[in-house]
Amino acid sequence: MPEMQMGMYGVQSSESGILLMQTAGAAHVGFAVMNITDSASTKMVSLGMMGAWITTTAISLYGVLTDGLNSFGWSGVAVGLFFVVMYGMKKFKN
């Protein structure tokens, strides 16, 4: 599946790059499951994840603006902003 998704962005990767993408995806699923509760520790995880998604969004934006990704790369920017807002809401809600 990563090969198909990368193809939409006009990018190719090696087997090791695909494995790293799958590992990162699994980690994000794990963090999402962990954020279901509303404890103080999950609020700190949310802060960390918000920082990670800010970085990911910035990298995606850089990729689009420098023609490293095709125009479909804007979807990565949009997804990143979505997660920044969602993790921010989890961290800063009362």
TORPA-4810 file (N, C-alpha, C, O; in nm, 3 decimals):
<nodes>
NODE_1_0.081_-0.119_0.000_0.000_0.000_0.000_0.086_0.127_0.000_0.049_0.223_-0.068_M
NODE_2_0.197_0.132_0.073_0.279_0.254_0.067_0.326_0.286_-0.075_0.339_0.403_-0.111_P
NODE_3_0.353_0.182_-0.156_0.399_0.207_-0.292_0.294_0.284_-0.371_0.326_0.376_-0.446_E
NODE_4_0.166_0.245_-0.355_0.057_0.311_-0.425_0.045_0.456_-0.379_0.031_0.548_-0.460_M
NODE_5_0.050_0.476_-0.247_0.037_0.611_-0.194_0.152_0.699_-0.238_0.132_0.816_-0.273_Q
NODE_6_0.273_0.646_-0.236_0.387_0.725_-0.279_0.379_0.758_-0.427_0.421_0.866_-0.469_M
NODE_7_0.324_0.666_-0.507_0.307_0.691_-0.648_0.214_0.809_-0.676_0.234_0.883_-0.772_G
NODE_8_0.113_0.828_-0.591_0.021_0.941_-0.608_0.094_1.073_-0.588_0.056_1.174_-0.646_M
NODE_9_0.198_1.072_-0.505_0.277_1.193_-0.478_0.391_1.210_-0.578_0.463_1.310_-0.574_Y
NODE_10_0.407_1.115_-0.669_0.514_1.123_-0.767_0.650_1.087_-0.710_0.752_1.136_-0.759_G
NODE_11_0.653_1.003_-0.607_0.776_0.966_-0.538_0.790_0.814_-0.538_0.689_0.743_-0.533_V
NODE_12_0.913_0.765_-0.545_0.938_0.622_-0.533_1.028_0.598_-0.412_1.100_0.688_-0.369_Q
NODE_13_1.023_0.478_-0.357_1.105_0.446_-0.242_1.159_0.304_-0.253_1.112_0.224_-0.334_S
NODE_14_1.257_0.275_-0.171_1.313_0.141_-0.163_1.232_0.057_-0.064_1.141_0.108_0.002_S
NODE_15_1.266_-0.069_-0.054_1.198_-0.158_0.042_1.217_-0.107_0.185_1.124_-0.114_0.265_E
NODE_16_1.336_-0.058_0.217_1.360_-0.010_0.354_1.279_0.115_0.383_1.231_0.133_0.495_S
NODE_17_1.263_0.203_0.284_1.181_0.322_0.303_1.036_0.288_0.327_0.968_0.350_0.409_G
NODE_18_0.987_0.188_0.254_0.850_0.142_0.272_0.830_0.082_0.410_0.728_0.106_0.474_I
NODE_19_0.928_0.004_0.456_0.921_-0.055_0.590_0.917_0.054_0.697_0.841_0.043_0.793_L
NODE_20_0.997_0.158_0.680_0.995_0.268_0.777_0.860_0.340_0.777_0.812_0.380_0.883_L
NODE_21_0.800_0.355_0.660_0.667_0.418_0.653_0.562_0.334_0.726_0.477_0.387_0.797_M
NODE_22_0.570_0.202_0.708_0.474_0.114_0.775_0.494_0.117_0.926_0.397_0.115_1.001_Q
NODE_23_0.618_0.122_0.970_0.647_0.129_1.114_0.594_0.260_1.173_0.535_0.260_1.281_T
NODE_24_0.616_0.370_1.103_0.566_0.499_1.152_0.413_0.499_1.157_0.354_0.552_1.251_A
NODE_25_0.350_0.440_1.057_0.204_0.431_1.057_0.151_0.351_1.175_0.052_0.389_1.238_G
NODE_26_0.217_0.241_1.205_0.177_0.158_1.320_0.193_0.236_1.450_0.110_0.225_1.540_A
NODE_27_0.299_0.314_1.460_0.320_0.394_1.582_0.209_0.498_1.597_0.160_0.520_1.708_A
NODE_28_0.169_0.560_1.487_0.062_0.660_1.495_-0.070_0.596_1.537_-0.146_0.657_1.613_H
NODE_29_-0.098_0.477_1.490_-0.219_0.406_1.533_-0.212_0.379_1.683_-0.310_0.396_1.755_V
NODE_30_-0.096_0.336_1.730_-0.078_0.310_1.873_-0.100_0.435_1.958_-0.166_0.429_2.061_G
NODE_31_-0.045_0.548_1.915_-0.064_0.672_1.988_-0.210_0.716_1.986_-0.260_0.769_2.085_F
NODE_32_-0.278_0.694_1.875_-0.420_0.730_1.867_-0.502_0.647_1.966_-0.591_0.701_2.032_A
NODE_33_-0.473_0.519_1.976_-0.544_0.433_2.071_-0.514_0.477_2.213_-0.603_0.479_2.298_V
NODE_34_-0.389_0.513_2.239_-0.350_0.555_2.373_-0.420_0.686_2.413_-0.443_0.709_2.531_M
NODE_35_-0.455_0.768_2.317_-0.519_0.897_2.346_-0.668_0.888_2.370_-0.734_0.991_2.385_N
NODE_36_-0.723_0.768_2.374_-0.867_0.753_2.399_-0.901_0.795_2.541_-1.007_0.854_2.564_I
NODE_37_-0.815_0.766_2.637_-0.841_0.806_2.775_-0.817_0.955_2.793_-0.769_1.022_2.701_T
NODE_38_-0.849_1.005_2.909_-0.839_1.148_2.933_-0.752_1.178_3.055_-0.786_1.266_3.134_D
NODE_39_-0.643_1.106_3.071_-0.557_1.128_3.187_-0.451_1.233_3.158_-0.435_1.278_3.044_S
NODE_40_-0.378_1.272_3.262_-0.273_1.373_3.246_-0.160_1.322_3.156_-0.101_1.399_3.081_A
NODE_41_-0.132_1.193_3.164_-0.024_1.140_3.080_-0.060_1.145_2.932_0.027_1.170_2.849_S
NODE_42_-0.187_1.122_2.899_-0.224_1.129_2.757_-0.222_1.272_2.707_-0.200_1.295_2.588_T
NODE_43_-0.244_1.368_2.795_-0.232_1.507_2.753_-0.087_1.541_2.718_-0.063_1.619_2.626_K
NODE_44_0.008_1.482_2.790_0.149_1.504_2.756_0.185_1.434_2.626_0.261_1.488_2.545_M
NODE_45_0.132_1.315_2.605_0.154_1.246_2.478_0.095_1.328_2.364_0.155_1.339_2.257_V
NODE_46_-0.021_1.386_2.387_-0.084_1.470_2.285_0.003_1.590_2.250_0.011_1.629_2.134_S
NODE_47_0.069_1.648_2.350_0.159_1.760_2.324_0.275_1.715_2.236_0.313_1.783_2.141_L
NODE_48_0.331_1.601_2.268_0.441_1.547_2.187_0.398_1.516_2.046_0.469_1.547_1.951_G
NODE_49_0.280_1.455_2.031_0.229_1.422_1.899_0.196_1.548_1.820_0.215_1.553_1.699_M
NODE_50_0.146_1.651_1.889_0.119_1.777_1.821_0.250_1.834_1.766_0.253_1.884_1.653_M
NODE_51_0.356_1.828_1.844_0.486_1.874_1.797_0.536_1.792_1.679_0.593_1.848_1.584_G
NODE_52_0.515_1.662_1.683_0.556_1.575_1.571_0.479_1.609_1.445_0.536_1.611_1.336_A
NODE_53_0.349_1.635_1.458_0.269_1.667_1.340_0.298_1.807_1.287_0.285_1.832_1.167_W
NODE_54_0.337_1.899_1.374_0.380_2.031_1.327_0.505_2.015_1.240_0.516_2.076_1.133_I
NODE_55_0.597_1.932_1.286_0.719_1.905_1.208_0.685_1.836_1.077_0.737_1.874_0.972_T
NODE_56_0.599_1.735_1.082_0.559_1.663_0.961_0.491_1.756_0.861_0.516_1.747_0.741_T
NODE_57_0.407_1.845_0.910_0.338_1.940_0.823_0.438_2.035_0.757_0.427_2.065_0.639_T
NODE_58_0.534_2.081_0.835_0.636_2.170_0.780_0.718_2.100_0.672_0.750_2.160_0.569_A
NODE_59_0.753_1.975_0.694_0.829_1.899_0.595_0.746_1.876_0.469_0.798_1.887_0.358_I
NODE_60_0.619_1.845_0.485_0.530_1.828_0.370_0.518_1.958_0.291_0.523_1.958_0.168_S
NODE_61_0.502_2.067_0.362_0.491_2.197_0.297_0.619_2.229_0.220_0.614_2.278_0.107_L
NODE_62_0.733_2.202_0.281_0.861_2.223_0.213_0.870_2.137_0.087_0.916_2.184_-0.017_Y
NODE_63_0.827_2.013_0.097_0.830_1.923_-0.018_0.746_1.972_-0.133_0.785_1.961_-0.249_G
NODE_64_0.630_2.027_-0.102_0.542_2.078_-0.208_0.600_2.206_-0.269_0.602_2.222_-0.391_V
NODE_65_0.647_2.296_-0.183_0.696_2.425_-0.233_0.826_2.414_-0.311_0.855_2.500_-0.394_L
NODE_66_0.905_2.310_-0.287_1.032_2.291_-0.360_1.020_2.189_-0.472_1.121_2.145_-0.527_T
NODE_67_0.897_2.151_-0.506_0.868_2.054_-0.612_0.924_1.915_-0.583_0.947_1.838_-0.676_D
NODE_68_0.946_1.883_-0.458_0.984_1.747_-0.420_0.865_1.653_-0.426_0.881_1.532_-0.442_G
NODE_69_0.746_1.709_-0.412_0.621_1.634_-0.424_0.536_1.701_-0.531_0.551_1.821_-0.557_L
NODE_70_0.448_1.625_-0.591_0.358_1.687_-0.689_0.245_1.759_-0.615_0.248_1.769_-0.492_N
NODE_71_0.148_1.809_-0.688_0.042_1.888_-0.626_-0.042_1.807_-0.528_-0.109_1.865_-0.442_S
NODE_72_-0.040_1.675_-0.540_-0.113_1.592_-0.443_-0.049_1.602_-0.304_-0.111_1.564_-0.205_F
NODE_73_0.072_1.653_-0.297_0.140_1.672_-0.169_0.067_1.766_-0.075_0.087_1.762_0.047_G
NODE_74_-0.019_1.852_-0.131_-0.098_1.940_-0.045_-0.189_1.861_0.048_-0.227_1.910_0.154_W
NODE_75_-0.225_1.739_0.008_-0.308_1.658_0.097_-0.232_1.623_0.224_-0.291_1.615_0.332_S
NODE_76_-0.101_1.604_0.213_-0.020_1.579_0.332_-0.017_1.698_0.426_-0.017_1.682_0.548_G
NODE_77_-0.015_1.817_0.367_-0.020_1.939_0.448_-0.155_1.948_0.520_-0.160_1.981_0.638_V
NODE_78_-0.262_1.920_0.448_-0.396_1.926_0.507_-0.413_1.823_0.619_-0.467_1.855_0.725_A
NODE_79_-0.366_1.701_0.595_-0.376_1.597_0.698_-0.293_1.637_0.820_-0.338_1.619_0.933_V
NODE_80_-0.175_1.690_0.796_-0.090_1.734_0.908_-0.158_1.842_0.991_-0.157_1.836_1.114_G
NODE_81_-0.218_1.940_0.925_-0.288_2.046_0.998_-0.406_1.990_1.077_-0.433_2.034_1.189_L
NODE_82_-0.477_1.894_1.018_-0.588_1.830_1.088_-0.539_1.768_1.219_-0.600_1.788_1.324_F
NODE_83_-0.428_1.691_1.212_-0.379_1.626_1.333_-0.322_1.725_1.434_-0.334_1.703_1.554_F
NODE_84_-0.262_1.834_1.388_-0.215_1.938_1.481_-0.333_1.993_1.559_-0.325_2.008_1.681_V
NODE_85_-0.442_2.023_1.490_-0.561_2.077_1.557_-0.621_1.974_1.653_-0.656_2.008_1.766_V
NODE_86_-0.633_1.849_1.609_-0.695_1.747_1.693_-0.612_1.719_1.819_-0.667_1.712_1.929_M
NODE_87_-0.481_1.705_1.803_-0.396_1.682_1.921_-0.393_1.806_2.010_-0.385_1.794_2.132_Y
NODE_88_-0.399_1.925_1.949_-0.405_2.047_2.028_-0.533_2.056_2.110_-0.531_2.098_2.225_G
NODE_89_-0.644_2.015_2.049_-0.771_2.015_2.123_-0.765_1.916_2.239_-0.816_1.945_2.348_M
NODE_90_-0.703_1.801_2.218_-0.691_1.701_2.325_-0.605_1.756_2.439_-0.637_1.736_2.556_K
NODE_91_-0.497_1.824_2.404_-0.404_1.875_2.506_-0.463_1.991_2.583_-0.451_1.997_2.706_K
NODE_92_-0.528_2.084_2.514_-0.564_2.211_2.578_-0.710_2.222_2.618_-0.752_2.327_2.666_F
NODE_93_-0.790_2.116_2.599_-0.929_2.125_2.644_-0.934_2.110_2.796_-0.844_2.053_2.857_K
NODE_94_-1.041_2.161_2.854_-1.053_2.157_3.002_-1.084_2.020_3.052_-1.097_2.000_3.172_N
</nodes>
